Amino acid sequence: MVAPWDRRSDDDRARIEAATLARWLPGAVTAAPFHAARVGDIDDRLIVDRRGLQRLAPTRERDLLADGAGGGSAVLRPNEQQVKATADDSVIVGIARAIRRDGTGGKRDALVREYRPLQLHRGGVAGELLVASTRSDLDRQHRVGARAAAVLGLREDDVLVSALPAGPTLDHLGVVHLATGAALTALHARGVGDDLTTVAAAAARLPVTVLVVAAHEADVLAAVLREERTELRELRTVVSVGPPPTAQQRAATIDAFRRAGADREVAILALWGPSVSRSLWAECVEGGGGLHTYPDLEVLEVLDPLTGRVTDGDGDLTLTSAGWHGTVHLRFQTGTWVDPLTTDPCPGCGRDVPRLVGDLVPHAWELPVALDGGVRGTIDLRGIAAVVARTSWVTAWRAELRGPDERVPRDRLVVELAGTGPRSDTGRLERALEAATGLAPEVIAGVHEDEVVRGIDAAGGVLADRR
């Protein structure tokens, strides 16, 4: 039987989204310092639904980190009046009951439960963003985990062993919440510094039916289990944590576990979510349906990375964490390149939630670069478009990442601009581009527009990595 959250009409899903955003979004905008500072002159009364949400400028990791350590100003910090004005009915009722039961102390405890950050995990390109969860958020994460387990086809009698390294990451904590929310017997076997032989030893002590492993280690784990002669008679599912594998990768992993002694052909199913989120999305056990998301808990958009506008094509997966009370992300551009979202019924299970089908590349526009002195950093190529869009005289542009040369011993960002602009503008543009991308550029202004267009055609796009 399909649960109510995952099979609804478009109109029903739109009503649920509107009801969630109508109370939550005004509170998120006003009670998170980062978002409150960016609203500007937008009337608060207009920011209550998806259309209102799209009035807000998209945000990127670089914006949050520039605003404060770990992006902490995106955490909700409401006062009591803001809670009264924007909290949903279940929160208000819970606070009222706590007051009746325990007076002032009950009110304090109820507000702590809803809004005080209790758990943090690291997200973003290099784990620099801290994502806070409250006690009520943790309850939601258990609900999310139960949903993911249902999509994966896991059962109450399953025994799960996780090979994910322990740590403050969405992957590890998300699998902990999955096992807790679905009431599975689970062993998270890999402590800090442990290798995969620890996982093999754990699997040997349990009638393991489900193995969870990072996508890049799935075949390696199978080889270790084979070498350790681990009994895999009950194994039926391998959950690969990461972007969905290709058909060739799945076949190779199935073959690796067959050689390791699995008595049946195991199902290889993906589990993945943006590291700044609180949700891990799962592929259904029936296969072929992509990653199933949770439309009542998040609003997903695909934006053109160069314009920041909504697109019907492929682009930048953008997340709004609807209804959560810790860290609040509004139109956060995850940097993950995706194909268009689909709400057609899944060909396997029939669920019609938004699904990610096709290729998926995390941090496609956030690339590692070599800086001075051999230091490694990152560059956010979307920042180029954000700056150029504010420069009225530019008629065409293109950018290239180039490697070190004899003159400059680091990676270089070269930006060519067509159009007639003031010479004094070049220095301002270089400073703005460095702030927006993270790498000081070489700006070449006054390039003929035809030359820029030829460069775009040769590179296959306005952005090229020539290193």
C-alpha positions in Angstrom: 0.0 0.0 0.0 1.4 3.4 -1.0 1.6 6.0 1.8 -0.4 9.2 1.5 2.7 11.4 1.0 3.8 9.8 -2.2 0.8 9.5 -4.4 -1.3 12.7 -4.8 -2.8 14.7 -7.6 -1.0 17.8 -8.8 -3.7 20.0 -7.2 -3.5 18.2 -3.9 0.3 18.5 -3.8 0.0 22.2 -4.6 -2.4 22.7 -1.7 -0.1 21.0 0.7 2.8 23.0 -0.5 0.9 26.3 -0.2 -0.3 25.4 3.3 3.3 24.6 4.4 4.8 27.8 3.0 2.0 30.1 4.0 3.0 29.9 7.7 6.6 28.8 7.5 8.0 31.1 4.8 7.3 34.4 6.5 8.9 33.1 9.7 11.9 31.8 7.8 12.4 35.1 6.1 12.1 37.3 9.2 13.7 35.0 11.9 16.9 34.0 10.0 19.3 36.9 10.0 20.8 36.0 6.6 17.5 35.9 4.8 16.0 38.9 6.7 18.9 41.1 5.5 18.3 40.1 1.8 14.6 40.6 1.6 15.0 44.4 1.0 11.8 46.2 0.0 9.7 43.0 -0.8 6.4 43.1 1.0 6.3 40.3 3.6 2.7 39.7 2.7 3.8 38.6 -0.8 6.2 35.9 0.4 3.8 33.2 1.4 3.8 30.7 -1.5 5.9 29.4 -4.4 5.4 32.5 -6.4 6.4 34.6 -3.4 9.4 32.4 -2.8 10.6 33.1 -6.4 10.7 36.8 -5.5 13.7 36.0 -3.4 17.1 35.9 -5.0 18.8 32.5 -5.1 21.6 32.0 -2.6 24.9 30.1 -2.9 27.3 28.6 -0.4 29.7 31.4 -1.0 27.0 33.9 0.1 26.3 32.1 3.4 30.0 31.7 4.3 30.7 35.3 3.5 27.9 36.3 6.0 29.4 34.5 9.0 31.2 31.4 10.2 29.6 28.2 9.0 26.7 30.0 7.5 25.2 30.3 11.0 23.0 33.3 10.2 20.7 31.0 8.2 19.6 29.4 11.5 16.1 30.5 12.7 16.2 32.7 15.8 12.6 33.7 16.4 11.3 35.7 19.3 8.0 34.7 21.0 6.0 37.1 18.9 7.4 35.7 15.7 6.6 32.2 16.8 3.0 33.2 17.6 2.7 34.9 14.2 4.3 32.3 11.9 4.4 28.8 13.6 2.0 26.2 12.3 -1.0 25.0 14.3 0.8 21.9 15.6 3.6 24.0 17.1 1.1 26.5 18.7 -1.0 23.7 20.2 2.1 21.9 21.5 3.3 25.1 23.3 -0.2 25.7 24.7 -0.3 22.2 26.1 3.1 22.6 27.6 2.0 25.9 29.3 -1.1 24.3 30.7 1.0 21.4 32.0 4.1 23.1 33.3 3.6 26.8 33.1 6.5 29.1 32.1 8.9 26.2 32.3 6.8 24.2 29.8 6.7 27.1 27.4 10.5 27.4 27.6 10.9 23.6 27.0 8.5 23.7 24.1 10.3 26.5 22.4 13.7 24.8 22.9 12.3 21.6 21.3 11.1 23.5 18.3 13.9 26.0 17.7 17.2 25.3 19.6 19.8 23.6 17.4 20.7 20.3 18.9 22.6 18.5 16.1 24.9 19.9 13.5 26.3 18.3 10.3 28.8 19.6 7.8 27.7 20.3 4.2 28.9 22.1 1.1 31.8 21.7 -1.2 34.4 21.2 1.5 32.1 20.7 4.5 32.4 24.3 5.6 28.7 24.9 6.0 27.1 23.8 9.2 23.5 22.6 9.0 21.6 22.8 12.3 18.7 20.6 13.3 16.3 21.1 16.2 14.6 18.4 18.3 11.5 18.7 16.1 13.8 18.5 13.0 15.2 15.2 14.2 11.7 13.8 14.5 11.2 14.9 10.8 14.5 13.2 9.9 13.2 9.9 11.3 10.1 10.3 9.2 12.2 11.0 6.2 14.3 7.9 7.0 11.2 5.8 7.2 10.0 7.0 3.9 13.4 6.3 2.2 13.4 2.8 3.7 9.9 2.2 2.3 11.0 3.4 -1.2 14.0 1.1 -1.0 11.7 -1.8 -0.1 13.3 -2.4 3.3 11.3 -4.5 5.8 11.1 -4.5 9.6 12.9 -7.9 9.7 15.9 -6.5 7.7 19.3 -6.4 9.4 21.3 -3.5 8.1 25.1 -3.0 8.3 26.5 0.4 7.3 30.0 0.8 5.9 29.8 4.6 5.8 32.5 6.3 7.9 31.1 7.8 11.1 31.1 11.6 11.1 29.0 14.7 11.1 27.7 14.2 7.5 24.3 13.9 6.0 25.2 10.5 4.6 26.1 9.0 7.9 23.5 10.7 10.0 20.8 10.2 7.3 21.4 6.4 7.4 21.2 6.4 11.2 17.8 8.2 11.0 16.7 5.8 8.2 17.3 2.8 10.4 15.8 4.5 13.5 12.7 5.8 11.6 12.1 2.4 10.0 12.8 0.4 13.2 15.5 -1.7 11.6 18.1 -3.7 13.4 21.2 -1.8 12.4 24.9 -1.7 13.1 26.8 1.4 11.9 30.1 -0.5 11.9 32.7 1.9 10.7 34.2 4.1 13.4 36.7 6.9 12.9 39.9 5.4 11.3 38.3 2.0 10.6 38.8 0.4 7.2 36.4 -2.0 5.5 37.7 -5.1 7.2 35.8 -3.8 10.3 32.6 -3.9 8.2 33.4 -7.4 7.1 33.8 -8.5 10.8 30.5 -6.9 11.7 28.7 -8.5 8.8 30.1 -11.9 9.8 28.3 -11.6 13.2 24.9 -10.8 11.9 22.5 -12.3 9.4 22.9 -9.1 7.2 20.2 -8.5 4.6 21.1 -4.9 3.7 24.6 -3.3 3.2 25.0 0.5 3.0 28.2 1.7 1.4 29.5 4.9 -0.2 29.1 4.6 -4.0 32.8 4.7 -4.7 33.5 1.9 -2.2 30.8 -0.6 -3.2 33.0 -2.8 -5.3 35.9 -2.5 -2.9 33.7 -3.6 -0.1 32.6 -6.7 -2.1 36.3 -7.6 -2.6 37.0 -7.2 1.1 34.0 -9.4 2.0 35.2 -12.0 -0.4 38.8 -11.9 1.0 37.5 -12.2 4.5 35.1 -15.1 3.5 32.1 -13.3 5.0 28.8 -15.2 4.9 26.4 -13.3 2.7 23.6 -15.9 2.4 20.9 -13.5 3.5 22.1 -10.4 1.6 19.5 -9.0 -0.8 20.1 -5.2 -1.1 23.1 -3.0 -1.4 22.4 0.7 -0.9 24.9 2.8 -2.8 25.1 6.2 -1.1 25.8 8.7 -3.9 24.5 9.7 -7.3 22.7 6.8 -9.0 25.1 4.5 -10.7 25.0 3.8 -14.4 23.7 0.4 -15.7 27.3 -0.7 -16.3 28.3 0.2 -12.7 25.3 -1.6 -11.3 26.1 -4.7 -13.3 29.7 -4.6 -12.1 28.7 -4.2 -8.5 26.2 -7.1 -8.7 28.9 -9.3 -10.2 31.3 -8.2 -7.5 28.9 -9.4 -4.7 28.1 -12.6 -6.6 31.8 -13.4 -6.6 31.9 -12.5 -2.9 29.4 -15.3 -2.2 25.9 -13.6 -2.3 23.4 -16.5 -2.9 21.1 -14.3 -4.9 21.4 -11.3 -7.3 21.4 -8.4 -5.0 19.5 -5.2 -5.8 21.8 -2.1 -6.1 19.8 1.0 -5.1 20.9 4.6 -4.8 20.4 6.9 -1.8 21.5 10.5 -2.1 20.7 14.1 -1.1 22.4 17.5 -1.2 24.8 17.7 1.7 23.2 20.9 2.9 19.8 19.3 3.2 18.3 17.0 5.9 16.8 14.5 3.4 18.3 11.5 1.6 16.3 10.5 -1.5 16.0 6.9 -2.5 15.5 4.8 -5.7 12.5 2.5 -5.5 13.1 -1.2 -5.2 11.1 -1.7 -8.5 13.9 0.0 -10.3 14.2 2.6 -13.1 12.4 5.5 -11.4 15.1 7.8 -10.3 15.4 9.4 -6.8 12.1 10.0 -5.1 11.8 13.3 -3.2 9.5 14.6 -0.4 7.3 17.4 -1.8 5.7 18.3 1.6 9.1 18.8 3.2 11.0 20.7 0.5 10.5 22.8 -2.6 12.7 21.9 -5.5 13.5 24.0 -8.5 15.9 23.8 -11.4 17.6 27.1 -12.2 19.7 28.2 -15.1 23.1 28.5 -13.4 24.0 31.5 -15.6 20.8 33.6 -15.1 19.4 32.3 -11.8 16.0 31.9 -13.5 13.7 28.9 -13.4 14.2 26.6 -16.4 12.3 23.7 -17.8 15.6 22.1 -19.0 18.7 20.9 -17.2 20.4 23.1 -14.7 21.2 23.8 -11.0 19.2 21.9 -8.4 17.8 24.5 -6.0 16.4 23.6 -2.6 14.1 25.3 -0.2 13.8 23.3 3.1 10.1 23.9 3.8 8.9 23.5 7.3 12.2 22.9 9.1 13.1 24.9 12.2 16.9 24.8 12.4 19.0 25.9 9.4 16.7 27.4 6.8 17.7 27.3 3.1 15.6 29.5 0.8 16.3 28.9 -2.9 19.7 27.5 -2.2 21.6 26.6 -5.4 23.2 23.3 -4.5 25.5 23.4 -7.5 24.3 20.0 -8.5 23.7 19.6 -12.2 20.5 17.7 -12.9 18.1 16.9 -15.8 14.6 18.3 -15.5 12.5 17.1 -12.6 9.6 14.8 -13.4 6.3 14.1 -11.6 5.1 11.4 -14.0 4.3 8.3 -12.1 7.3 6.1 -11.4 7.3 3.2 -13.8 8.3 0.9 -11.0 6.2 1.8 -7.9 3.7 4.4 -9.3 4.7 7.2 -6.9 4.2 10.6 -8.5 6.4 12.7 -6.3 9.1 14.9 -8.0 11.9 12.6 -9.1 15.4 13.1 -10.2 15.9 11.0 -13.3 19.0 10.9 -15.5 22.5 12.2 -14.8 23.3 14.0 -11.6 26.6 15.7 -10.9 27.2 17.3 -7.5 29.0 20.6 -7.4 29.2 20.8 -11.2 29.9 24.6 -11.1 32.1 24.5 -8.0 35.5 23.3 -9.0 38.8 22.7 -7.2 41.6 25.1 -8.1 45.3 25.4 -7.3 46.1 28.7 -5.6 49.4 30.3 -4.7 51.9 28.2 -2.7 50.2 24.9 -3.7 47.1 25.7 -1.6 43.9 24.1 -2.8 40.7 26.0 -3.0 37.4 26.1 -4.9 35.9 28.4 -7.5 32.2 29.0 -8.0 31.7 29.7 -11.8 28.1 30.8 -11.3 29.4 34.0 -9.7 30.7 35.2 -13.0 27.2 35.4 -14.5 25.9 37.1 -11.3 28.4 39.9 -11.6 28.2 40.3 -15.4 24.4 40.5 -15.2 24.8 43.7 -13.2 27.1 45.2 -15.7 24.9 47.0 -18.3 27.5 47.6 -21.0 28.5 43.9 -21.5 26.8 42.5 -24.6 28.5 39.0 -24.6 31.0 37.2 -22.4 32.9 33.9 -21.9 35.2 32.5 -19.2 38.0 29.9 -19.1 39.9 28.2 -16.3 43.5 27.8 -17.3 46.3 26.0 -15.6 49.6 27.4 -14.2 52.2 28.8 -16.6 55.7 30.2 -16.3 54.3 33.6 -15.5 51.5 32.6 -13.0 52.2 29.5 -10.8 48.5 28.8 -10.1 45.2 28.2 -11.8 43.8 31.3 -13.6 40.4 32.6 -14.4 40.2 34.5 -17.7 37.0 36.4 -18.5 36.5 38.0 -21.9 33.9 40.8 -22.2 32.4 42.3 -25.3 30.9 45.7 -25.2 32.0 49.3 -24.7 32.5 50.1 -21.0 34.6 52.6 -19.0 38.2 51.7 -18.4 37.8 52.4 -14.7 35.2 49.6 -14.6 37.7 46.9 -15.2 39.2 47.1 -11.7 35.8 47.1 -10.1 34.7 44.1 -12.1 37.9 42.2 -11.1 37.2 42.8 -7.4 33.5 41.9 -7.8 34.4 38.7 -9.7 36.9 37.6 -7.1 34.4 38.1 -4.3 31.7 36.2 -6.3 33.8 33.3 -7.5 36.7 33.0 -5.0 39.5 33.4 -7.6 41.0 36.7 -8.8 40.3 36.9 -12.5 42.1 38.3 -15.5 39.5 40.5 -17.2 39.9 41.2 -20.9 37.4 44.0 -21.8 36.6 45.3 -25.3 36.8 42.0 -27.1 34.8 42.0 -30.3 31.4 40.2 -29.9 32.0 37.9 -32.9 35.3 36.7 -31.3 33.5 35.9 -28.0 30.8 34.0 -29.9 33.4 32.0 -31.7 35.1 31.1 -28.4 31.7 30.0 -27.0 31.1 27.8 -30.0 34.6 26.2 -29.8 34.3 25.5 -26.1 30.7 24.3 -26.2 29.5 26.9 -23.8 30.3 30.2 -22.0 32.4 28.4 -19.4 35.3 26.2 -20.2 37.9 24.3 -18.1 41.1 24.4 -20.2 43.4 23.0 -17.5 
